[in-house]
């Protein structure tokens, strides 16, 4: 069965290889204020990029790098073709995507009522990734379950 | 809907993997069909019928609730 909009199977491994270091970098940036000094933009460029910034504030692109890696890695994993991409896999894929979108918005609604103030920015940040994460977990869980043999 | 794939497979003495390879699908698909979690497309049903040399309605049977 033809299934367009999918990447070759090997992208699954590539995705993991991109995701893991990016995730580590993301955690360092988020919780330990880590930045690569060489990714700090010179003052001139920074003020053009964001006119609202005070002159003393500098833009550092470490977080951009981490998020790009995390999203690219997750996309590669989520959209890599299975070894044998057939009609049941395609069905499971769609079903899992439906699940992921639904659960994602339920979580967002719950968080909207429970989390207030600046912490809500964190919710929005994690929410950027939850659709892909829930999809990957659910899709692989179902496929692994139906791998268990009855032979 | 129920099906007799597992029985037919036992008669031919082939594994889920063998059957999957013969009709060009993944083993998960055969497993999902046998455990009634997935209803295959007409194309797949016809391929199975051809392999087992049976009519499709001998492999797949409607139930009261269908």
Backbone of each chain as ProteinMPNN parsed JSONL, in Angstrom:
{"seq_chain_A": "XXXXXXXXXXXXXXXXXXXXXXXXXXXXXXXXXXXXXXXXXXXXXXXXXXXXXXXXXXXXXXXXXXXXXXXXXXXXXXXXXXXXXXXXXXXXXXXXXXXXXXXXXXXXXXXXXXXXXXXXXXXXXXXXXXXXXXXXXXXXXXXXXXXXXXX", "coords_chain_A": {"N_chain_A": [[0.831, -1.2, 0.0], [0.534, 2.168, -0.884], [1.975, 4.851, 0.803], [2.187, 8.029, 1.167], [4.198, 10.927, 2.078], [5.924, 9.908, 3.977], [9.053, 9.111, 5.523], [12.114, 7.346, 4.602], [12.8, 4.13, 6.161], [15.226, 4.146, 7.563], [15.457, 6.632, 8.698], [14.443, 6.557, 11.208], [16.397, 5.665, 12.985], [18.292, 7.7, 12.504], [16.812, 9.833, 13.487], [16.723, 9.25, 16.244], [19.421, 9.483, 16.822], [19.79, 12.192, 16.387], [17.967, 13.25, 18.183], [18.688, 12.522, 20.886], [21.221, 13.882, 21.753], [20.278, 16.508, 21.344], [18.167, 16.664, 23.09], [19.491, 16.372, 25.521], [21.006, 18.708, 25.442], [18.913, 20.546, 25.448], [17.832, 20.122, 28.021], [19.992, 20.955, 29.573], [20.07, 23.667, 28.833], [17.567, 24.534, 29.671], [17.333, 23.918, 32.443], [19.781, 24.442, 33.618], [20.728, 26.791, 32.71], [22.55, 26.754, 30.602], [24.715, 27.884, 28.007], [26.105, 28.053, 24.692], [28.926, 29.928, 24.15], [29.809, 30.797, 21.661], [27.517, 30.981, 20.196], [26.278, 33.314, 20.731], [24.746, 36.167, 19.551], [26.243, 38.95, 17.865], [26.002, 42.295, 19.163], [24.905, 44.204, 17.327], [23.477, 42.678, 15.334], [21.655, 41.404, 16.99], [20.067, 43.501, 17.936], [18.813, 44.283, 15.632], [17.333, 42.041, 15.083], [15.537, 41.885, 17.198], [13.796, 44.472, 18.084], [12.67, 45.325, 20.405], [14.27, 44.662, 22.458], [16.388, 45.495, 25.235], [19.431, 47.274, 24.92], [21.495, 46.121, 26.318], [20.853, 43.454, 26.539], [21.564, 40.24, 25.285], [21.255, 38.083, 22.456], [21.167, 34.633, 22.464], [21.749, 31.674, 20.698], [21.587, 29.046, 21.564], [19.351, 27.733, 22.7], [17.611, 27.763, 20.534], [18.962, 26.043, 18.834], [18.837, 23.635, 20.303], [16.038, 23.142, 20.436], [15.401, 22.941, 17.728], [16.821, 20.617, 17.09], [15.499, 18.754, 18.742], [12.842, 18.804, 17.765], [13.258, 18.11, 15.058], [14.399, 15.549, 15.376], [12.271, 14.165, 16.656], [10.318, 14.378, 14.641], [11.519, 12.916, 12.563], [11.584, 10.354, 13.733], [8.851, 9.918, 14.113], [7.818, 10.034, 11.52], [9.12, 8.147, 10.042], [9.088, 5.441, 7.807], [7.739, 2.209, 8.518], [9.395, -1.008, 8.587], [7.915, -2.842, 7.058], [5.591, -1.331, 5.627], [2.372, -1.528, 5.757], [-1.24, -1.895, 5.199], [-2.436, -2.191, 7.738], [-0.552, -1.052, 9.437], [-0.616, 1.553, 8.485], [-3.198, 2.161, 9.218], [-2.996, 1.974, 12.013], [-1.214, 4.043, 12.404], [-2.704, 6.355, 11.684], [-4.749, 6.151, 13.577], [-3.273, 6.433, 15.93], [-2.363, 9.006, 15.647], [-4.713, 10.427, 15.852], [-5.405, 9.851, 18.493], [-3.195, 11.087, 19.746], [-3.532, 13.823, 19.168], [-5.951, 14.307, 20.445], [-5.432, 13.629, 23.209], [-3.376, 15.407, 23.673], [-4.704, 17.909, 23.585], [-6.517, 17.592, 25.648], [-4.763, 17.441, 27.837], [-3.707, 20.017, 27.611], [-5.966, 21.587, 28.139], [-6.524, 20.832, 30.805], [-4.16, 21.732, 32.01], [-4.419, 24.436, 31.494], [-6.349, 25.239, 33.296], [-5.188, 24.57, 35.687], [-2.606, 25.55, 35.889], [-0.995, 28.599, 36.406], [0.062, 31.992, 35.658], [3.559, 32.673, 35.145], [4.427, 30.074, 34.974], [2.802, 28.93, 33.133], [3.897, 29.443, 30.693], [5.841, 27.497, 30.532], [4.182, 25.267, 30.279], [3.132, 25.737, 27.715], [5.479, 25.474, 26.306], [6.243, 22.771, 26.667], [4.038, 21.683, 25.518], [4.396, 22.072, 22.842], [5.706, 19.861, 22.019], [4.326, 17.62, 22.791], [2.353, 16.393, 21.131], [3.77, 14.951, 19.148], [5.312, 13.296, 20.822], [3.398, 11.772, 22.273], [2.166, 10.52, 20.114], [4.302, 8.932, 19.063], [4.818, 7.201, 21.227], [2.323, 5.869, 21.537], [1.858, 4.696, 19.004], [4.086, 2.965, 18.68], [3.697, 1.348, 20.883], [1.282, 0.0, 20.298], [2.038, -1.375, 17.951], [4.105, -2.99, 18.928], [2.679, -4.528, 20.726], [1.043, -6.028, 18.988], [2.922, -7.578, 17.941], [3.599, -9.568, 19.557], [3.708, -13.003, 19.727], [1.391, -15.51, 18.566], [1.945, -17.89, 17.655]], "CA_chain_A": [[0.0, 0.0, 0.0], [1.308, 3.403, -0.97], [1.746, 5.79, 1.886], [3.053, 9.168, 0.895], [4.546, 11.775, 3.218], [6.725, 9.21, 4.972], [10.491, 9.062, 5.246], [12.636, 5.977, 4.603], [12.874, 3.494, 7.485], [16.495, 4.457, 8.244], [15.339, 7.91, 9.405], [14.092, 6.302, 12.603], [17.663, 5.666, 13.72], [18.831, 9.061, 12.39], [16.028, 10.658, 14.402], [17.177, 8.992, 17.615], [20.775, 10.028, 16.95], [19.665, 13.657, 16.503], [17.135, 13.605, 19.339], [19.309, 12.346, 22.205], [22.051, 15.021, 22.148], [19.48, 17.739, 21.367], [17.385, 16.61, 24.324], [20.446, 16.65, 26.595], [21.301, 20.143, 25.348], [17.699, 21.246, 25.867], [17.738, 20.033, 29.483], [21.049, 21.832, 30.096], [19.659, 25.059, 28.619], [16.347, 24.851, 30.425], [17.432, 23.798, 33.906], [21.089, 24.839, 34.14], [21.104, 28.041, 32.03], [23.749, 26.531, 29.803], [24.727, 28.434, 26.645], [27.371, 28.054, 23.969], [29.315, 31.332, 23.986], [29.965, 31.165, 20.239], [26.2, 31.16, 19.579], [25.723, 34.612, 21.105], [24.773, 37.079, 18.409], [26.838, 40.267, 18.121], [24.976, 43.27, 19.555], [24.255, 44.822, 16.176], [22.497, 41.76, 14.749], [20.624, 41.143, 17.98], [19.109, 44.612, 18.041], [17.994, 44.278, 14.418], [16.431, 40.902, 15.155], [14.479, 42.163, 18.141], [13.938, 45.892, 18.392], [12.161, 45.606, 21.742], [15.27, 44.3, 23.462], [17.305, 46.521, 25.724], [20.721, 47.132, 24.253], [22.406, 45.284, 27.09], [20.496, 42.04, 26.437], [22.12, 39.594, 24.106], [20.526, 36.908, 22.001], [21.999, 33.44, 22.309], [20.964, 30.738, 19.881], [21.705, 27.66, 22.031], [18.014, 27.136, 22.857], [17.079, 27.522, 19.184], [19.628, 24.842, 18.33], [18.308, 22.47, 21.022], [14.649, 22.885, 20.041], [15.426, 22.472, 16.343], [17.244, 19.22, 17.132], [14.458, 17.921, 19.36], [11.698, 18.684, 16.849], [13.684, 17.338, 13.885], [14.537, 14.156, 15.799], [10.936, 13.591, 16.878], [9.646, 14.268, 13.335], [12.135, 11.796, 11.843], [11.127, 9.104, 14.344], [7.411, 9.76, 13.912], [7.442, 9.908, 10.119], [9.882, 7.122, 9.339], [8.33, 4.286, 7.372], [8.074, 0.936, 9.164], [10.065, -1.916, 7.639], [6.873, -3.3, 6.141], [4.513, -0.355, 5.833], [1.182, -2.03, 5.066], [-2.504, -1.203, 5.504], [-2.7, -2.187, 9.181], [0.37, -0.066, 10.015], [-1.163, 2.865, 8.121], [-4.387, 2.319, 10.053], [-2.505, 2.242, 13.363], [-0.603, 5.367, 12.346], [-3.78, 7.353, 11.738], [-5.418, 5.991, 14.868], [-2.388, 6.975, 16.958], [-2.329, 10.457, 15.46], [-5.997, 10.872, 16.399], [-5.176, 9.753, 19.939], [-2.197, 12.052, 20.188], [-4.119, 15.165, 19.114], [-6.982, 14.368, 21.486], [-4.815, 13.656, 24.539], [-2.629, 16.654, 23.742], [-5.572, 19.041, 23.913], [-7.054, 17.359, 26.996], [-3.702, 17.871, 28.753], [-3.604, 21.477, 27.535], [-7.12, 22.138, 28.849], [-6.309, 20.617, 32.238], [-3.081, 22.625, 32.437], [-4.921, 25.806, 31.418], [-7.089, 25.534, 34.525], [-4.42, 24.275, 36.899], [-1.316, 26.243, 35.936], [-1.208, 30.029, 36.166], [1.227, 32.867, 35.69], [4.698, 32.384, 34.277], [4.565, 28.622, 34.792], [2.027, 28.543, 31.958], [4.826, 29.48, 29.55], [6.43, 26.152, 30.495], [3.162, 24.377, 29.718], [3.105, 25.963, 26.267], [6.722, 24.966, 25.745], [6.166, 21.307, 26.578], [2.92, 21.351, 24.639], [4.862, 22.059, 21.449], [6.293, 18.56, 21.701], [3.55, 16.466, 23.275], [1.647, 15.661, 20.056], [4.7, 13.988, 18.55], [5.734, 12.305, 21.814], [2.277, 10.848, 22.524], [2.005, 9.72, 18.901], [5.375, 7.931, 18.953], [4.617, 6.187, 22.274], [1.116, 5.074, 21.288], [2.063, 3.948, 17.762], [5.013, 1.863, 18.91], [3.081, 0.448, 21.865], [0.315, -0.862, 19.607], [2.745, -2.284, 17.041], [4.815, -3.988, 19.732], [1.674, -5.433, 21.265], [0.569, -6.984, 18.0], [4.058, -8.385, 17.49], [3.66, -10.723, 20.449], [3.32, -14.112, 18.861], [0.432, -16.535, 18.957], [2.316, -19.099, 16.897]], "C_chain_A": [[0.871, 1.257, 0.0], [0.958, 4.325, 0.184], [2.716, 6.942, 1.695], [3.354, 9.917, 2.184], [5.278, 11.024, 4.312], [8.179, 9.186, 4.527], [10.948, 7.611, 5.198], [12.821, 5.452, 6.029], [14.106, 3.918, 8.28], [16.426, 5.769, 9.028], [14.97, 7.724, 10.865], [15.363, 6.361, 13.449], [18.298, 7.058, 13.689], [18.129, 9.984, 13.386], [16.491, 10.508, 15.834], [18.553, 9.61, 17.843], [20.753, 11.556, 17.071], [18.995, 14.032, 17.824], [17.91, 13.583, 20.661], [20.238, 13.504, 22.601], [21.261, 16.326, 22.24], [18.677, 17.827, 22.658], [18.281, 16.94, 25.52], [20.77, 18.139, 26.624], [20.116, 20.966, 25.847], [17.555, 21.262, 27.382], [18.78, 20.944, 30.136], [20.637, 23.311, 29.995], [18.535, 25.432, 29.577], [16.601, 24.907, 31.937], [18.768, 24.295, 34.468], [21.619, 26.113, 33.472], [22.381, 27.92, 31.207], [23.621, 27.24, 28.454], [26.1, 28.225, 26.021], [27.743, 29.508, 23.7], [29.359, 31.731, 22.514], [28.623, 31.357, 19.54], [25.53, 32.462, 20.009], [25.859, 35.567, 19.929], [25.488, 38.366, 18.796], [25.723, 41.283, 18.37], [24.193, 43.844, 18.393], [23.148, 43.954, 15.613], [21.335, 41.545, 15.707], [19.605, 42.277, 18.017], [18.268, 44.737, 16.773], [16.923, 43.189, 14.531], [15.262, 41.19, 16.099], [14.603, 43.594, 18.652], [13.476, 46.223, 19.802], [13.184, 45.324, 22.83], [16.038, 45.517, 23.951], [18.662, 46.248, 25.102], [21.642, 46.169, 24.984], [22.096, 43.79, 26.939], [21.031, 41.432, 25.152], [21.293, 38.37, 23.745], [21.511, 35.76, 21.835], [21.16, 32.356, 21.65], [21.053, 29.278, 20.357], [20.338, 26.99, 22.157], [17.359, 26.875, 21.503], [17.646, 26.224, 18.609], [19.035, 23.591, 18.972], [16.903, 22.125, 20.546], [14.582, 22.369, 18.607], [15.807, 20.992, 16.298], [16.156, 18.313, 17.679], [13.298, 17.711, 18.388], [12.078, 17.864, 15.619], [13.784, 15.855, 14.233], [13.19, 13.481, 15.955], [10.201, 13.399, 15.558], [10.193, 13.075, 12.553], [11.622, 10.467, 12.389], [9.659, 8.855, 14.007], [7.068, 9.461, 12.455], [8.306, 8.921, 9.331], [8.961, 5.939, 9.022], [8.69, 3.072, 8.239], [8.711, 0.03, 8.115], [9.09, -2.418, 6.595], [5.668, -2.41, 6.365], [3.276, -0.824, 5.077], [-0.082, -1.347, 5.581], [-2.799, -1.147, 6.996], [-1.807, -1.158, 9.888], [-0.146, 1.339, 9.729], [-2.375, 3.189, 8.976], [-3.986, 2.699, 11.477], [-1.906, 3.642, 13.463], [-1.663, 6.465, 12.492], [-4.467, 7.356, 13.097], [-4.588, 6.646, 15.978], [-2.309, 8.499, 16.873], [-3.592, 11.086, 16.057], [-5.911, 10.926, 17.924], [-4.316, 10.887, 20.439], [-2.788, 13.456, 20.223], [-5.125, 15.324, 20.246], [-6.361, 14.508, 22.876], [-4.047, 14.958, 24.745], [-3.523, 17.81, 24.191], [-6.258, 18.851, 25.262], [-6.036, 17.824, 28.033], [-3.604, 19.395, 28.792], [-4.75, 22.142, 28.292], [-6.943, 22.025, 30.354], [-5.263, 21.605, 32.755], [-3.539, 24.081, 32.435], [-5.63, 26.206, 32.714], [-6.234, 25.365, 35.779], [-3.143, 25.114, 37.027], [-1.527, 27.716, 35.583], [0.119, 30.782, 36.152], [2.324, 32.408, 34.75], [4.869, 30.894, 34.004], [3.828, 28.16, 33.536], [2.876, 28.584, 30.687], [5.492, 28.111, 29.385], [5.456, 25.161, 29.869], [3.14, 24.508, 28.206], [4.339, 25.354, 25.604], [6.67, 23.439, 25.586], [5.09, 20.888, 25.581], [3.313, 21.356, 23.165], [5.285, 20.658, 21.033], [5.379, 17.379, 21.996], [2.815, 15.708, 22.173], [2.555, 14.571, 19.498], [5.074, 12.896, 19.549], [4.628, 11.281, 22.069], [2.082, 9.937, 21.316], [3.036, 8.586, 18.85], [5.17, 6.81, 19.978], [3.45, 5.275, 21.922], [1.302, 4.156, 20.069], [2.964, 2.738, 18.007], [4.477, 0.854, 19.918], [2.134, -0.526, 21.169], [1.031, -1.86, 18.697], [3.5, -3.368, 17.809], [3.86, -5.011, 20.301], [1.232, -6.458, 20.242], [1.722, -7.767, 17.387], [4.118, -9.673, 18.311], [2.988, -11.921, 19.776], [2.223, -14.982, 19.456], [0.797, -17.857, 18.289], [2.479, -20.303, 17.809]], "O_chain_A": [[1.813, 1.382, 0.782], [-0.213, 4.543, 0.494], [3.9, 6.845, 2.015], [2.832, 9.583, 3.248], [5.262, 11.452, 5.466], [8.493, 9.235, 3.338], [10.249, 6.729, 5.698], [12.978, 6.224, 6.975], [14.056, 4.037, 9.504], [17.241, 5.998, 9.921], [15.162, 8.631, 11.675], [15.402, 7.017, 14.49], [18.783, 7.546, 14.71], [18.766, 10.808, 14.043], [16.64, 11.493, 16.558], [18.826, 10.181, 18.899], [21.584, 12.143, 17.763], [19.39, 14.987, 18.493], [17.804, 14.512, 21.46], [20.069, 14.064, 23.684], [21.533, 17.157, 23.107], [18.522, 18.898, 23.244], [17.889, 17.688, 26.416], [20.807, 18.757, 27.688], [20.284, 21.949, 26.569], [17.199, 22.287, 27.966], [18.494, 21.619, 31.125], [20.826, 24.092, 30.927], [18.549, 26.492, 30.203], [16.143, 25.823, 32.62], [18.875, 24.542, 35.669], [22.784, 26.475, 33.633], [23.182, 28.852, 31.127], [22.561, 27.208, 27.829], [27.12, 28.22, 26.711], [26.966, 30.243, 23.09], [28.996, 32.851, 22.154], [28.584, 31.843, 18.41], [24.362, 32.697, 19.698], [26.947, 35.752, 19.384], [25.359, 38.828, 19.93], [24.621, 41.139, 17.841], [22.969, 43.96, 18.454], [22.02, 44.412, 15.43], [20.176, 41.507, 15.294], [18.404, 42.027, 18.12], [17.144, 45.236, 16.821], [15.774, 43.38, 14.135], [14.13, 40.787, 15.831], [15.408, 43.887, 19.535], [13.833, 47.268, 20.346], [12.991, 45.699, 23.987], [16.305, 46.448, 23.191], [18.992, 45.102, 24.795], [22.462, 45.487, 24.37], [22.964, 42.951, 27.179], [20.958, 42.031, 24.079], [20.711, 37.712, 24.608], [22.537, 35.885, 21.167], [20.0, 32.151, 22.006], [20.639, 28.371, 19.635], [20.17, 25.831, 21.775], [16.64, 25.889, 21.336], [16.939, 25.426, 17.994], [18.76, 22.606, 18.287], [16.603, 20.961, 20.28], [13.799, 21.469, 18.302], [15.201, 20.209, 15.567], [15.916, 17.23, 17.145], [12.827, 16.588, 18.205], [11.304, 17.013, 15.182], [13.312, 15.003, 13.48], [12.975, 12.374, 15.46], [9.535, 12.383, 15.361], [9.432, 12.316, 11.954], [11.27, 9.566, 11.627], [9.268, 7.74, 13.662], [6.128, 8.713, 12.183], [8.232, 8.865, 8.103], [8.169, 5.504, 9.858], [9.842, 2.934, 8.649], [8.585, 0.266, 6.913], [9.388, -2.424, 5.4], [4.818, -2.707, 7.204], [3.141, -0.55, 3.884], [-0.013, -0.354, 6.305], [-3.356, -0.159, 7.476], [-2.244, -0.479, 10.817], [-0.124, 2.209, 10.599], [-2.565, 4.327, 9.406], [-4.551, 3.616, 12.072], [-2.069, 4.333, 14.469], [-1.531, 7.375, 13.311], [-4.73, 8.406, 13.684], [-5.127, 7.326, 16.851], [-2.203, 9.188, 17.888], [-3.536, 12.143, 16.686], [-6.293, 11.914, 18.552], [-4.645, 11.561, 21.415], [-2.579, 14.198, 21.183], [-5.15, 16.351, 20.925], [-6.726, 15.408, 23.632], [-4.058, 15.537, 25.831], [-3.149, 18.592, 25.065], [-6.551, 19.829, 25.95], [-6.388, 18.514, 28.991], [-3.44, 19.991, 29.856], [-4.548, 23.131, 28.997], [-7.176, 22.983, 31.092], [-5.448, 22.234, 33.797], [-3.104, 24.872, 33.272], [-5.53, 27.345, 33.169], [-6.531, 25.956, 36.817], [-2.66, 25.357, 38.133], [-2.164, 28.035, 34.579], [1.152, 30.268, 36.58], [2.058, 31.831, 33.695], [5.379, 30.493, 32.958], [4.174, 27.138, 32.944], [2.613, 27.858, 29.729], [5.683, 27.626, 28.27], [5.837, 24.329, 29.045], [3.131, 23.504, 27.493], [4.268, 24.798, 24.508], [7.001, 22.893, 24.533], [5.218, 19.874, 24.895], [2.653, 20.727, 22.337], [5.235, 20.306, 19.855], [5.614, 16.27, 21.516], [2.666, 14.49, 22.269], [2.155, 13.412, 19.389], [5.15, 11.72, 19.192], [4.879, 10.076, 22.081], [1.861, 8.736, 21.465], [2.686, 7.428, 18.623], [5.321, 5.63, 19.661], [3.568, 4.052, 21.997], [0.941, 2.98, 20.11], [2.644, 1.623, 17.593], [4.761, -0.34, 19.827], [2.179, -1.731, 21.419], [0.684, -3.041, 18.666], [3.532, -4.525, 17.389], [4.165, -6.202, 20.361], [1.061, -7.631, 20.574], [1.533, -8.526, 16.437], [4.605, -10.708, 17.855], [1.848, -11.841, 19.32], [2.135, -15.166, 20.67], [0.039, -18.825, 18.355], [2.788, -21.397, 17.337]]}, "seq_chain_B": "XXXXXXXXXXXXXXXXXXXXXXXXXXXXXXXXXXXXXXXXXXXXXXXXXXXXXXXXXXXXXXXXXX", "coords_chain_B": {"N_chain_B": [[-17.291, -9.418, 13.113], [-15.842, -12.559, 12.432], [-12.97, -14.708, 11.868], [-11.295, -17.4, 10.103], [-8.62, -17.622, 9.886], [-6.478, -18.438, 11.536], [-6.978, -21.148, 11.846], [-6.858, -22.074, 9.195], [-4.24, -21.53, 8.698], [-3.02, -23.267, 10.41], [-3.717, -25.657, 9.218], [-2.262, -25.575, 6.826], [0.107, -25.561, 8.034], [1.821, -23.287, 8.528], [3.656, -20.458, 9.774], [2.765, -17.271, 11.376], [4.535, -15.42, 10.413], [5.41, -16.637, 8.003], [3.005, -16.6, 6.532], [2.567, -13.849, 6.426], [4.747, -13.027, 4.852], [4.162, -14.356, 2.471], [1.873, -13.026, 1.51], [2.69, -10.473, 1.501], [2.612, -8.6, 3.713], [3.025, -7.103, 7.028], [4.007, -8.942, 10.012], [2.628, -8.132, 12.219], [0.2, -7.363, 11.157], [-1.061, -9.778, 10.375], [-1.3, -10.918, 12.883], [-2.978, -9.04, 14.155], [-5.278, -9.344, 12.632], [-5.96, -12.029, 13.106], [-6.49, -11.93, 15.818], [-8.808, -10.567, 15.811], [-8.635, -7.776, 15.885], [-8.371, -6.184, 13.784], [-9.891, -5.491, 10.69], [-9.266, -6.735, 7.576], [-8.48, -5.193, 4.357], [-10.369, -5.524, 1.271], [-8.695, -6.347, -0.785], [-6.607, -7.597, 0.6], [-8.0, -9.639, 1.858], [-8.823, -11.122, -0.377], [-6.341, -11.941, -1.324], [-5.551, -13.649, 0.724], [-7.547, -15.575, 0.545], [-6.962, -16.65, -1.947], [-4.484, -17.772, -1.448], [-5.103, -19.717, 0.484], [-6.768, -21.214, -0.977], [-9.598, -20.965, -0.798], [-12.999, -19.714, -0.595], [-13.684, -16.226, -0.045], [-15.771, -15.834, 1.78], [-15.642, -18.092, 3.253], [-13.492, -17.787, 4.81], [-13.88, -15.425, 6.198], [-16.379, -14.504, 8.421], [-19.609, -13.202, 8.972], [-20.995, -11.842, 12.0], [-23.677, -11.926, 14.467], [-23.858, -9.315, 15.446], [-22.916, -7.699, 13.41]], "CA_chain_B": [[-16.835, -10.391, 12.12], [-14.756, -13.435, 12.869], [-12.31, -15.321, 10.714], [-10.725, -18.731, 10.351], [-7.237, -17.568, 9.391], [-5.568, -19.238, 12.363], [-7.236, -22.561, 11.528], [-6.319, -22.334, 7.857], [-2.786, -21.478, 8.815], [-2.628, -24.52, 11.06], [-3.865, -26.733, 8.224], [-1.091, -25.5, 5.938], [1.274, -25.627, 8.917], [2.733, -22.159, 8.328], [3.631, -19.49, 10.877], [2.274, -15.93, 11.024], [5.59, -14.795, 9.613], [5.334, -17.221, 6.649], [1.805, -16.087, 5.875], [2.8, -12.42, 6.169], [5.652, -12.897, 3.712], [3.512, -14.829, 1.244], [0.93, -12.046, 0.958], [3.338, -9.152, 1.464], [2.271, -7.651, 4.78], [3.828, -7.302, 8.233], [3.462, -9.983, 10.89], [1.649, -7.471, 13.096], [-1.093, -7.344, 10.474], [-1.649, -11.111, 10.515], [-1.646, -11.078, 14.3], [-4.136, -8.19, 14.46], [-6.448, -9.933, 11.975], [-6.308, -13.273, 13.805], [-7.074, -11.646, 17.129], [-10.012, -9.755, 15.569], [-8.443, -6.359, 16.19], [-8.321, -5.44, 12.533], [-10.573, -6.084, 9.539], [-8.406, -6.422, 6.426], [-9.112, -4.666, 3.147], [-10.828, -6.551, 0.334], [-7.516, -6.84, -1.508], [-5.878, -8.523, 1.469], [-8.877, -10.795, 2.053], [-8.754, -11.912, -1.611], [-5.016, -12.569, -1.384], [-5.562, -14.765, 1.662], [-8.426, -16.599, -0.019], [-6.231, -17.293, -3.045], [-3.421, -18.585, -0.859], [-5.688, -20.881, 1.175], [-7.674, -21.859, -1.946], [-10.955, -20.958, -0.224], [-13.725, -18.488, -0.9], [-13.509, -15.228, 1.017], [-16.778, -15.988, 2.841], [-15.303, -19.232, 4.115], [-12.448, -17.308, 5.733], [-14.422, -14.328, 7.022], [-17.789, -14.783, 8.671], [-20.338, -12.158, 9.694], [-21.602, -12.25, 13.265], [-24.982, -11.308, 14.74], [-23.755, -7.877, 15.702], [-22.454, -6.955, 12.228]], "C_chain_B": [[-15.749, -11.278, 12.716], [-14.112, -14.077, 11.643], [-11.63, -16.63, 11.114], [-9.258, -18.794, 9.918], [-6.316, -18.489, 10.195], [-5.723, -20.737, 12.065], [-6.613, -22.924, 10.184], [-4.793, -22.389, 7.872], [-2.263, -22.779, 9.439], [-2.702, -25.685, 10.078], [-2.666, -26.764, 7.276], [0.22, -25.626, 6.715], [2.312, -24.543, 8.596], [2.579, -21.175, 9.496], [3.021, -18.168, 10.405], [3.271, -15.232, 10.103], [5.548, -15.305, 8.17], [4.169, -16.62, 5.867], [1.998, -14.615, 5.488], [3.673, -12.232, 4.935], [4.972, -13.29, 2.405], [2.56, -13.794, 0.655], [1.448, -10.612, 1.076], [2.839, -8.146, 2.482], [3.187, -7.907, 5.984], [3.186, -8.391, 9.107], [2.426, -9.402, 11.856], [0.246, -7.514, 12.491], [-1.797, -8.681, 10.615], [-2.133, -11.316, 11.947], [-2.908, -10.286, 14.648], [-5.407, -8.764, 13.834], [-6.905, -11.171, 12.752], [-6.947, -12.999, 15.16], [-8.244, -10.663, 17.033], [-9.868, -8.285, 15.943], [-8.511, -5.527, 14.917], [-9.035, -6.204, 11.43], [-9.778, -5.731, 8.291], [-9.197, -5.84, 5.26], [-9.536, -5.823, 2.25], [-9.639, -7.171, -0.402], [-6.795, -7.902, -0.677], [-6.69, -9.798, 1.695], [-8.81, -11.714, 0.83], [-7.411, -12.623, -1.734], [-4.965, -13.786, -0.472], [-6.394, -15.918, 1.106], [-7.709, -17.367, -1.132], [-5.163, -18.23, -2.497], [-3.983, -19.87, -0.238], [-6.608, -21.694, 0.261], [-9.08, -22.042, -1.363], [-11.683, -19.735, -0.762], [-13.571, -17.526, 0.277], [-14.519, -15.457, 2.145], [-16.622, -17.287, 3.632], [-14.245, -18.831, 5.139], [-12.99, -16.264, 6.699], [-15.927, -14.496, 7.165], [-18.429, -13.644, 9.455], [-20.897, -12.718, 10.997], [-22.932, -11.529, 13.438], [-24.897, -9.789, 14.805], [-23.367, -7.064, 14.475], [-23.636, -6.399, 11.425]], "O_chain_B": [[-14.853, -10.804, 13.415], [-14.638, -13.999, 10.533], [-11.425, -16.917, 12.293], [-8.727, -19.864, 9.623], [-5.493, -19.215, 9.636], [-4.746, -21.486, 12.036], [-5.934, -23.942, 10.051], [-4.162, -23.175, 7.165], [-1.221, -23.307, 9.05], [-1.862, -26.585, 10.1], [-2.127, -27.826, 6.965], [1.294, -25.777, 6.132], [3.498, -24.822, 8.42], [1.519, -21.079, 10.115], [2.79, -17.963, 9.214], [2.896, -14.55, 9.15], [5.639, -14.52, 7.227], [4.312, -16.195, 4.721], [1.646, -14.193, 4.387], [3.387, -11.394, 4.08], [5.171, -12.654, 1.37], [2.446, -13.688, -0.566], [0.728, -9.657, 0.785], [2.659, -6.971, 2.162], [4.018, -8.814, 5.959], [2.007, -8.715, 8.967], [1.48, -10.079, 12.257], [-0.751, -7.678, 13.194], [-2.985, -8.731, 10.934], [-3.231, -11.821, 12.184], [-3.794, -10.786, 15.342], [-6.485, -8.685, 14.425], [-8.095, -11.337, 13.02], [-7.829, -13.735, 15.602], [-8.623, -10.021, 18.012], [-10.851, -7.624, 16.278], [-8.687, -4.31, 14.97], [-8.822, -7.403, 11.248], [-9.626, -4.551, 7.973], [-10.419, -5.977, 5.186], [-9.112, -6.962, 2.449], [-9.595, -8.383, -0.611], [-6.424, -8.962, -1.183], [-6.139, -10.898, 1.721], [-8.747, -12.935, 0.972], [-7.345, -13.764, -2.19], [-4.413, -14.824, -0.836], [-6.0, -17.081, 1.186], [-7.839, -18.586, -1.238], [-4.961, -19.332, -3.008], [-3.426, -20.955, -0.405], [-7.153, -22.722, 0.664], [-9.663, -23.124, -1.429], [-11.063, -18.829, -1.318], [-13.362, -17.934, 1.42], [-14.187, -15.3, 3.32], [-17.379, -17.546, 4.567], [-14.118, -19.45, 6.195], [-12.607, -16.223, 7.868], [-16.653, -14.614, 6.179], [-17.887, -13.176, 10.457], [-21.228, -13.9, 11.093], [-23.274, -10.638, 12.661], [-25.756, -9.078, 14.283], [-23.481, -5.839, 14.501], [-23.435, -5.747, 10.401]]}, "name": "protein", "num_of_chains": 2, "seq": "XXXXXXXXXXXXXXXXXXXXXXXXXXXXXXXXXXXXXXXXXXXXXXXXXXXXXXXXXXXXXXXXXXXXXXXXXXXXXXXXXXXXXXXXXXXXXXXXXXXXXXXXXXXXXXXXXXXXXXXXXXXXXXXXXXXXXXXXXXXXXXXXXXXXXXXXXXXXXXXXXXXXXXXXXXXXXXXXXXXXXXXXXXXXXXXXXXXXXXXXXXXXXXXXXXXXXXXXX"}
